[in-house]
């Protein structure tokens, strides 16, 4: 017995369009930020002598940042205060994050915690985490007899 199936080009086009939509949604979903608004996003770079932690903290005064090193853990916390609501003004879109934030990072044992320094310039926080002398590479000279 043979079976006759009627083709429906409209249904096929809708199914194809749906598959393409899913493909694009999945591709762009991976580009979305996975950092929650209340977590400080950081970059960490390394040189031979130190690690450098960089964080953008626009709108925050240096005095409103608290940086501590305790038991091999670096903690950075602060608060970005929301602007006061003005009478007669309605907010339509508010995407900028406000409120308290904290970021803690477990430091490698190669950090000299007594020499950690923090600088703040133009809304950028730079924390320098120097390595202990034993962890730094050293050049060995070759002697000839």
Backbone as CSV, one residue per row, in Angstrom:
resi,resn,N_x,N_y,N_z,CA_x,CA_y,CA_z,C_x,C_y,C_z
1,UNK,0.838,-1.170,0.000,0.000,0.000,0.000,0.883,1.232,0.000
2,UNK,0.590,2.144,-0.851,1.364,3.370,-0.927,0.629,4.486,-0.198
3,UNK,1.443,5.403,0.346,0.891,6.497,1.135,1.171,7.797,0.392
4,UNK,0.170,8.590,0.234,0.299,9.860,-0.460,0.304,10.974,0.580
5,UNK,1.401,11.788,0.600,1.504,12.893,1.552,1.429,14.195,0.772
6,UNK,0.541,15.036,1.191,0.367,16.319,0.533,1.374,17.313,1.109
7,UNK,2.132,17.990,0.263,3.117,18.979,0.681,2.419,20.302,0.961
8,UNK,2.861,20.960,2.022,2.316,22.265,2.374,3.496,23.236,2.472
9,UNK,3.774,23.997,1.421,4.949,24.869,1.419,4.903,25.942,2.505
10,UNK,3.729,26.391,2.879,3.627,27.411,3.934,4.094,26.830,5.264
11,UNK,3.645,25.620,5.583,4.055,24.974,6.837,5.559,24.733,6.839
12,UNK,6.117,24.341,5.701,7.557,24.126,5.605,8.331,25.425,5.815
13,UNK,7.848,26.545,5.259,8.515,27.832,5.433,8.434,28.298,6.891
14,UNK,7.317,28.088,7.554,7.180,28.470,8.968,8.133,27.652,9.824
15,UNK,8.257,26.385,9.563,9.180,25.535,10.318,10.621,25.978,10.080
16,UNK,10.957,26.320,8.829,12.302,26.786,8.517,12.593,28.108,9.227
17,UNK,11.638,29.042,9.199,11.811,30.336,9.858,12.006,30.152,11.362
18,UNK,11.275,29.253,11.941,11.412,28.971,13.372,12.800,28.427,13.692
19,UNK,13.305,27.551,12.845,14.642,26.989,13.059,15.718,28.069,12.942
20,UNK,15.576,28.977,11.981,16.536,30.075,11.819,16.481,31.005,13.034
21,UNK,15.277,31.317,13.512,15.132,32.167,14.711,15.842,31.553,15.908
22,UNK,15.671,30.248,16.113,16.331,29.572,17.238,17.854,29.634,17.096
23,UNK,18.331,29.490,15.857,19.766,29.545,15.595,20.340,30.905,16.001
24,UNK,19.677,31.999,15.597,20.160,33.328,15.946,20.022,33.609,17.434
25,UNK,18.949,33.181,18.043,18.781,33.392,19.487,19.893,32.698,20.263
26,UNK,20.224,31.474,19.879,21.289,30.740,20.568,22.647,31.403,20.350
27,UNK,22.889,31.910,19.136,24.174,32.545,18.840,24.354,33.817,19.646
28,UNK,23.324,34.642,19.762,23.453,35.903,20.484,23.327,35.728,21.992
29,UNK,22.733,34.654,22.436,22.625,34.417,23.877,24.007,34.253,24.499
30,UNK,24.952,33.664,23.769,26.295,33.471,24.300,27.048,34.788,24.421
31,UNK,26.612,35.834,23.713,27.266,37.134,23.800,26.768,37.964,24.971
32,UNK,25.674,37.571,25.590,25.130,38.335,26.700,26.052,38.245,27.901
33,UNK,26.062,39.294,28.689,26.884,39.322,29.892,26.327,38.349,30.911
34,UNK,27.209,37.591,31.540,26.781,36.659,32.575,27.102,37.196,33.955
35,UNK,27.614,38.441,34.039,27.943,39.036,35.316,26.709,39.738,35.859
36,UNK,26.224,39.357,37.029,25.076,40.051,37.608,25.411,41.513,37.871
37,UNK,24.381,42.361,37.960,24.586,43.791,38.146,25.295,44.132,39.442
38,UNK,25.122,43.327,40.493,25.697,43.666,41.793,27.077,43.051,42.011
39,UNK,27.721,42.549,40.958,29.061,41.989,41.060,29.997,42.870,40.241
40,UNK,31.108,43.223,40.830,32.093,44.060,40.166,32.836,43.244,39.116
41,UNK,32.753,43.660,37.865,33.466,42.977,36.781,34.921,43.422,36.809
42,UNK,35.837,42.463,36.660,37.263,42.759,36.762,38.031,42.151,35.597
43,UNK,39.221,42.680,35.374,40.225,42.088,34.498,41.451,41.857,35.363
44,UNK,42.153,40.759,35.152,43.386,40.500,35.880,44.478,40.229,34.857
45,UNK,45.554,40.987,34.958,46.705,40.838,34.072,47.901,40.435,34.929
46,UNK,48.890,39.815,34.296,50.068,39.363,35.034,51.336,39.811,34.330
47,UNK,52.286,40.309,35.123,53.627,40.586,34.624,54.578,39.681,35.399
48,UNK,55.866,39.823,35.173,56.825,38.990,35.893,56.839,39.297,37.386
49,UNK,56.517,40.550,37.741,56.644,40.948,39.143,55.327,41.106,39.889
50,UNK,54.183,41.146,39.169,52.923,41.410,39.874,51.714,40.997,39.040
51,UNK,50.580,40.920,39.736,49.275,40.813,39.097,48.649,42.204,39.173
52,UNK,47.908,42.590,38.153,47.204,43.858,38.151,45.721,43.578,37.964
53,UNK,44.926,44.043,38.903,43.480,43.887,38.841,42.895,45.229,38.424
54,UNK,42.073,45.224,37.376,41.457,46.447,36.862,39.950,46.324,36.958
55,UNK,39.311,47.418,37.389,37.853,47.435,37.473,37.345,48.831,37.141
56,UNK,36.306,48.914,36.339,35.659,50.195,36.063,34.661,50.459,37.181
57,UNK,34.806,51.600,37.831,33.878,51.976,38.898,33.443,53.433,38.711
58,UNK,32.828,53.747,37.565,32.427,55.136,37.324,31.322,55.554,38.281
59,UNK,31.379,56.806,38.685,30.345,57.341,39.566,30.570,57.049,41.032
60,UNK,31.659,56.399,41.371,31.947,56.076,42.766,33.175,56.872,43.188
61,UNK,33.081,57.501,44.347,34.225,58.238,44.885,35.216,57.238,45.474
62,UNK,36.511,57.518,45.385,37.498,56.598,45.973,37.242,56.329,47.458
63,UNK,36.712,57.316,48.160,36.437,57.124,49.588,35.277,56.163,49.829
64,UNK,34.467,55.890,48.810,33.338,54.962,48.952,33.722,53.516,48.632
65,UNK,34.985,53.285,48.281,35.470,51.935,48.012,36.178,51.399,49.249
66,UNK,35.953,50.126,49.540,36.650,49.468,50.638,37.388,48.259,50.077
67,UNK,38.698,48.250,50.269,39.537,47.169,49.762,40.279,46.566,50.940
68,UNK,40.140,45.247,51.116,40.817,44.570,52.219,41.502,43.309,51.709
69,UNK,42.582,42.944,52.384,43.273,41.682,52.144,43.350,40.980,53.484
70,UNK,42.774,39.775,53.548,42.773,39.021,54.803,42.771,37.529,54.488
71,UNK,43.700,36.800,55.088,43.800,35.344,54.910,43.826,34.929,53.438
72,UNK,44.586,35.664,52.627,44.734,35.300,51.222,43.530,35.609,50.360
73,UNK,42.641,36.495,50.822,41.457,36.865,50.048,41.417,38.382,49.899
74,UNK,41.271,38.845,48.664,41.110,40.262,48.377,39.626,40.548,48.252
75,UNK,39.134,41.554,48.969,37.723,41.943,48.899,37.630,43.403,48.477
76,UNK,36.781,43.658,47.507,36.500,45.017,47.056,34.999,45.224,47.183
77,UNK,34.607,46.260,47.896,33.175,46.525,48.041,32.928,48.023,47.982
78,UNK,31.715,48.367,47.699,31.321,49.769,47.615,29.841,49.870,47.336
79,UNK,29.413,51.090,47.105,28.000,51.309,46.813,27.866,52.441,45.816
80,UNK,27.095,52.197,44.776,26.765,53.221,43.804,25.350,53.675,44.129
81,UNK,25.244,54.897,44.585,23.952,55.410,45.029,23.111,55.829,43.834
82,UNK,21.833,55.467,43.894,20.896,55.835,42.833,20.591,57.324,42.938
83,UNK,20.390,57.986,41.798,20.040,59.406,41.857,18.660,59.581,42.487
84,UNK,18.493,60.706,43.152,17.204,60.973,43.789,16.139,61.209,42.723
85,UNK,14.954,60.659,42.968,13.849,60.842,42.037,13.326,62.269,42.172
86,UNK,13.218,62.956,41.055,12.731,64.333,41.065,11.230,64.335,40.853
87,UNK,10.581,65.252,41.512,9.124,65.339,41.430,8.699,65.706,40.011
88,UNK,7.708,64.994,39.513,7.185,65.261,38.180,7.958,64.578,37.064
89,UNK,8.978,63.810,37.403,9.780,63.120,36.397,9.471,61.627,36.464
90,UNK,9.143,61.033,35.307,8.896,59.605,35.243,10.073,58.923,34.548
91,UNK,10.512,57.810,35.079,11.606,57.047,34.491,11.010,56.023,33.533
92,UNK,11.468,56.033,32.291,10.979,55.075,31.307,11.932,53.903,31.157
93,UNK,13.222,54.165,31.176,14.229,53.109,31.072,15.304,53.387,32.107
94,UNK,15.652,52.373,32.888,16.746,52.505,33.849,17.559,51.222,33.804
95,UNK,18.656,51.248,33.065,19.497,50.068,32.887,20.762,50.115,33.726
96,UNK,21.151,51.300,34.191,22.380,51.405,34.973,22.163,50.781,36.344
97,UNK,23.115,49.951,36.779,22.953,49.307,38.086,23.287,50.259,39.227
98,UNK,22.556,50.141,40.321,22.801,50.908,41.529,22.759,49.968,42.708
99,UNK,23.367,50.380,43.794,23.323,49.591,45.016,24.699,49.125,45.432
100,UNK,24.715,48.262,46.442,25.967,47.755,46.989,26.514,46.631,46.112
101,UNK,27.833,46.541,46.071,28.481,45.451,45.355,29.677,44.982,46.166
102,UNK,30.021,43.720,45.982,31.190,43.130,46.624,31.803,42.136,45.663
103,UNK,33.128,42.107,45.634,33.834,41.115,44.838,34.974,40.584,45.691
104,UNK,35.051,39.278,45.832,36.138,38.652,46.584,36.906,37.727,45.648
105,UNK,38.214,37.765,45.792,39.087,36.959,44.949,40.099,36.267,45.833
106,UNK,40.192,34.946,45.713,41.212,34.200,46.454,42.542,34.429,45.762
107,UNK,43.510,34.882,46.545,44.815,35.223,45.991,45.731,34.011,45.989
108,UNK,46.602,33.912,44.986,47.603,32.846,45.018,48.587,33.100,46.152
109,UNK,49.249,32.078,46.601,50.199,32.212,47.714,51.424,33.024,47.329
110,UNK,51.576,33.287,46.060,52.753,34.011,45.592,52.613,35.526,45.728
111,UNK,51.528,36.015,46.325,51.295,37.452,46.484,51.889,37.935,47.799
112,UNK,52.593,39.068,47.743,53.112,39.718,48.943,52.022,40.661,49.440
113,UNK,51.179,40.185,50.357,50.001,40.946,50.787,50.354,42.240,51.509
114,UNK,51.563,42.363,52.052,51.966,43.594,52.733,52.238,44.734,51.751
115,UNK,52.410,44.420,50.476,52.763,45.442,49.487,51.653,45.712,48.467
116,UNK,50.442,45.233,48.727,49.326,45.465,47.813,48.997,46.961,47.806
117,UNK,48.805,47.521,46.616,48.483,48.938,46.466,47.253,49.101,45.591
118,UNK,46.482,50.173,45.846,45.309,50.473,45.036,45.385,51.929,44.587
119,UNK,45.094,52.151,43.309,45.030,53.500,42.752,43.687,53.687,42.061
120,UNK,43.196,54.900,42.103,41.917,55.234,41.490,42.141,56.433,40.582
121,UNK,41.763,56.277,39.312,41.977,57.364,38.375,40.906,57.335,37.291
122,UNK,40.179,58.424,37.160,39.158,58.583,36.108,38.155,57.432,36.090
123,UNK,37.677,57.017,37.254,36.680,55.958,37.316,37.225,54.554,37.148
124,UNK,38.538,54.414,37.150,39.186,53.107,36.990,39.950,52.779,38.264
125,UNK,39.717,51.595,38.799,40.430,51.114,39.974,41.516,50.158,39.501
126,UNK,42.747,50.389,39.958,43.871,49.509,39.643,44.455,49.033,40.957
127,UNK,44.389,47.732,41.198,44.978,47.131,42.386,46.192,46.341,41.929
128,UNK,47.357,46.698,42.474,48.603,46.019,42.127,48.919,45.017,43.223
129,UNK,49.103,43.770,42.826,49.360,42.663,43.752,50.752,42.111,43.458
130,UNK,51.782,42.650,44.137,53.150,42.210,43.839,53.388,40.759,44.245
131,UNK,54.207,40.100,43.460,54.574,38.713,43.773,55.720,38.718,44.788
132,UNK,55.796,37.685,45.611,56.932,37.545,46.520,58.170,37.271,45.688
133,UNK,59.312,37.604,46.242,60.561,37.486,45.482,60.815,36.060,45.001
134,UNK,60.433,35.063,45.795,60.658,33.667,45.398,59.847,33.276,44.173
135,UNK,58.716,33.921,43.949,57.841,33.560,42.838,58.241,34.246,41.538
136,UNK,59.104,35.247,41.613,59.509,35.971,40.416,60.617,35.215,39.690
137,UNK,60.572,35.221,38.383,61.631,34.538,37.640,62.951,35.271,37.841
138,UNK,64.014,34.517,37.864,65.315,35.168,37.986,66.240,34.585,36.933
139,UNK,67.105,35.423,36.468,68.045,35.049,35.421,69.248,34.361,36.050
140,UNK,69.619,33.234,35.507,70.778,32.474,35.991,71.899,32.691,34.966
141,UNK,73.006,33.227,35.431,74.117,33.458,34.515,74.923,32.173,34.345
142,UNK,75.413,31.978,33.157,76.203,30.801,32.830,77.677,31.200,32.934
143,UNK,78.423,30.458,33.721,79.849,30.747,33.912,80.666,29.757,33.107
144,UNK,81.700,30.261,32.498,82.600,29.421,31.721,83.860,29.150,32.519
145,UNK,84.396,27.944,32.401,85.643,27.602,33.121,86.844,28.096,32.368
